[in-house]
Amino acid sequence: MSEPTVMNSFNNEETNNTSASKESFSKIYLGPNLAGGRLLQSTVFRNELPDYLQPLLDEQPEAAELIVPIAHMAEVQARLTQQGTAEFAAYKKLLGKGN
């Protein structure tokens, strides 16, 4: 499954080694819980994003912006509270409070 297009630079990392890429894929969703339990905050993904998430990510691309490498979790969490950042805007939109 191909990775969704995102606004932040963390999700666009590339590696030359395919097996190293799979091992280092571990990502975490830092957005709010989505209605119906479709995606819960702090869900960790290993190896790849599950196929069942693709319709949700197509419908709410802001959710894809908040699935980030675990290594960058602290940095992204800090930006979630900084007004004017892409992460802040995506989080607010998912809460229904954004543009």
C-alpha positions as CSV (number, residue, x, y, z in Angstrom):
1,M,0.0,0.0,0.0
2,S,1.4,3.4,-0.9
3,E,1.8,6.1,1.8
4,P,-0.7,8.9,1.7
5,T,0.5,12.4,0.7
6,V,1.1,14.6,3.7
7,M,2.0,18.2,4.4
8,N,4.8,17.7,7.0
9,S,8.3,16.5,6.1
10,F,8.4,13.6,8.5
11,N,6.1,11.3,6.5
12,N,8.1,11.8,3.3
13,E,11.3,10.1,4.6
14,E,12.8,7.6,2.1
15,T,15.3,4.9,2.6
16,N,17.4,3.1,0.0
17,N,17.0,-0.3,1.7
18,T,13.5,-1.8,1.4
19,S,13.9,-4.1,4.4
20,A,15.3,-1.3,6.5
21,S,12.3,0.8,5.4
22,K,9.9,-1.8,6.7
23,E,11.7,-2.2,10.0
24,S,11.8,1.6,10.5
25,F,8.2,2.2,9.4
26,S,6.8,2.3,13.0
27,K,4.4,5.3,13.1
28,I,1.9,6.7,15.5
29,Y,-1.4,8.6,15.0
30,L,-1.3,11.8,17.1
31,G,-4.8,13.1,16.1
32,P,-8.0,13.0,18.1
33,N,-10.1,9.9,18.4
34,L,-12.3,9.8,15.3
35,A,-16.0,9.0,15.4
36,G,-17.1,5.4,15.7
37,G,-13.6,4.3,16.8
38,R,-12.4,4.5,13.2
39,L,-9.0,5.7,14.4
40,L,-7.9,6.2,18.0
41,Q,-5.3,8.6,19.3
42,S,-1.9,7.0,19.9
43,T,-2.5,4.0,17.6
44,V,0.9,2.6,16.5
45,F,1.4,1.1,13.1
46,R,4.2,-1.3,12.3
47,N,5.5,-2.4,8.8
48,E,2.7,-0.5,6.9
49,L,-0.6,1.2,7.3
50,P,-3.5,-1.3,7.1
51,D,-5.6,-1.3,3.9
52,Y,-8.8,-0.7,5.9
53,L,-7.6,2.8,6.8
54,Q,-7.3,4.0,3.2
55,P,-11.0,5.0,2.8
56,L,-10.7,7.0,6.0
57,L,-7.5,8.7,4.9
58,D,-9.1,9.6,1.6
59,E,-12.1,11.0,3.3
60,Q,-10.1,12.8,6.0
61,P,-6.6,13.5,4.7
62,E,-5.8,15.5,7.9
63,A,-5.6,12.1,9.7
64,A,-2.8,11.1,7.4
65,E,-0.9,14.2,8.3
66,L,-0.9,13.2,11.9
67,I,0.4,9.7,11.4
68,V,4.1,10.3,12.0
69,P,7.3,8.3,12.7
70,I,7.6,7.5,16.3
71,A,11.0,9.0,16.4
72,H,9.4,12.4,15.6
73,M,6.5,12.1,18.0
74,A,7.7,14.7,20.6
75,E,8.4,17.3,17.9
76,V,5.0,16.8,16.3
77,Q,3.2,16.8,19.7
78,A,4.8,20.2,20.4
79,R,3.5,21.6,17.1
80,L,0.0,20.3,17.8
81,T,-0.3,23.1,20.4
82,Q,1.3,25.8,18.3
83,Q,-1.3,27.9,16.4
84,G,-0.3,28.4,12.8
85,T,1.4,25.0,12.3
86,A,0.1,22.4,9.8
87,E,-0.3,19.9,12.6
88,F,-2.4,22.3,14.7
89,A,-4.6,23.0,11.7
90,A,-5.0,19.3,10.9
91,Y,-5.9,18.5,14.5
92,K,-8.5,21.3,14.8
93,K,-10.1,20.3,11.5
94,L,-10.4,16.7,12.7
95,L,-12.1,18.0,15.8
96,G,-14.5,19.9,13.6
97,K,-13.1,23.3,14.7
98,G,-11.0,24.1,11.7
99,N,-11.5,25.5,8.3
